[in-house]
Amino acid sequence: MPNLFIAIGEAAADRKIPLALFIDEIQYFNKKELGALIIGMHKIQQHQLPIVLLGAGLPILPSLAGESKSYAERLFSFSNIGALSKEETAKALQDPAQEAGIIFESAALTEVYNLTKGYPYFLQEWGYVAWNVATSSPITLQAIQDATLTVILRLDENFSVFAMSGSRQVEKTF
């Protein structure tokens, strides 16, 4: 991977084009994969090539990176993004839904916040399941309540099988 990163970085530098790599769920990388990513980014930095990595993962990511390569803690800046406020939670649910012509009842938004305490991953799960449970717009408090058991089962499954990943997205229109 380091040689690939250098080749891409040199091509970007030749063209005077900066590149950004966006990687989500980095905590699912195994030690070898994470190590290769870290080495690749270290080489990019040494050669001062125009590539930046923006990654996201669970709060355990800094320790995983440090275990993989001891210098990772100096190479990367790890920002902790905590829980969302009640207003941010509502916005995170409402804005994408409104783009699809769907709205959430105020009571439904309050219930999601109360259930998730603004924790983004939980919010994502409740939004996803409620979207699929709801039969019409607006998404109601009842839809959130109907979604709750399914969400809890999904969370239990996802946390018990930590290394499992993949897309479970299903599109639905009303």
N, C-alpha and C positions, 0 to 999 in steps of 0.2 A: 504494500500500500504506500509506503513512503516514496518509492520511485514514481508511482502513478500521481501522487500529489505534487511532486516536484515537476513532472512533465506538464500537468495541467496548470500549475502555478506559473511555469515559464511561458507557456502559451498565452496565458492571461496577461502576464507582464509585457510580452512582446506586442500584444494588441492594446495595451494600456487599459485593460478591462478588469475591475475587481470582481471577485467571485465570492459568494456566500454559500456555505453548506448548511442546510437545516436538517437536523436529525432529532427526532422525537423518540422517547422511550429508550434512551441510551443505556439505562440500567439493565436492559435485556441482552446487551452484548456480552458474550462470554469473555473470559480474561484475555484470550488470544486476540479476539476482535478489538476489544477496547485498547489493548496494548498497541496494536497496529495503528489504530486511529490516533492515539497519543503520539506515537513515533512520527507518523505522517505529519501531524500538525507541528511537532517540534522541528522537523526538517523545513517546513514552510517558514517557520519563524526564523530559523538560522539563515535561510536564503533570502529572507525579507520579501517573500512573494505575496501577491495581492489576493490571498484567500483568508477568509474568516470562517470560523465554525460557530454556529449558534445551535446549541444542543439543549435538550430538555430531558429531565428524568426525575425520578423520585429523590427525596432528600439524602438517600444513601449514596448517590452518585459520587460526591467528592471522596468518600472513603474507598469506593470501588476503584476509582481512578488512581488514588494514591497507592492502593495495593497492587495495581497493575504496573504502574511506573511511578517511582517515588517523586520524580520531578513534576508530575502532573499538577500538583497543588500550586506550583510556581508558574506553570505554563498557562493555566486557565483561571478565569475569574468565575467563581461559583456564586450566583445570586440565589437567595432563597425567596421564592414567591409563596407567600402564605395564603391564608384563606381570604376570600373576597368579602367585602362588606355586603350588607343587605341590598343596597342600591346596585352595587356591582354585580351581585348575583342575579338580580332582576334584569339588568341590562344584558348579561351574558345569555340569558334565556330568551328575552324578548326580541333583541335585535335580529338574530338569524331567523326567528320565527316570523317576524314582521316582513322580512324580505320575501317569505313564501306566502304572505297574506294571512298568517295565523297570529292570533293573540293569546295571551295567558290572562286569566282572571287574576286580580290582585291577591285574592285568598290563596290561589294556587302558587303564586310566586312566594308568598309569605311561608307557606307550608314547605316548599322546597328549601328555602333558606333555613327554616327551623330544623329540617331533617339533615341537611348537609353542613350546617354552620359555615357555609361558604367555601367548603373544601372543593377545589376545582374538579377533581376526578369524580367525587360523589355527585357533584352538580351535573357533570356530563352524563353520568349514568341515569340520573333521575330525568333529565331532559330527554334523553334518547328513549327511555321506556315510556315515559308519559306521552311523547309524540306518537308512539306506536299504539298506545292504549286508547288515546283520545279518538273519538269517532267524528268530532266536528270541532270547529273553532267557535268560541274560545276554548282553550284547554282549561278545564275546571279543577277545583279542589278535589272533586271525586275522581278525576282521572289521575291525579297525583296519588291519592290514597289507593286507588286500584293498582297503580304501578309499584307501590312500595314493596310488596312481598317479592315480586320479580327482581327488583333492583337489589334487594338484600341477598337474594340467591345468586345473582350475577356477581356482586361484590365478593361474597364468600368464595365462589368458584375462582374468580380472578386472583384473589389473594392467596388461595390455597395452592394454586398452580402458578407460582410467581413467574416462571420462565415462559409461560404460554403467552403468545401474542398473535395478532392478526386482526384483520378487519372484520367487524361484525356489523357494519353499517348496512341498514336497509332503508331505502328511500320510501317515503309514504306521502301521498298527497290526499287532501280531503276532497 
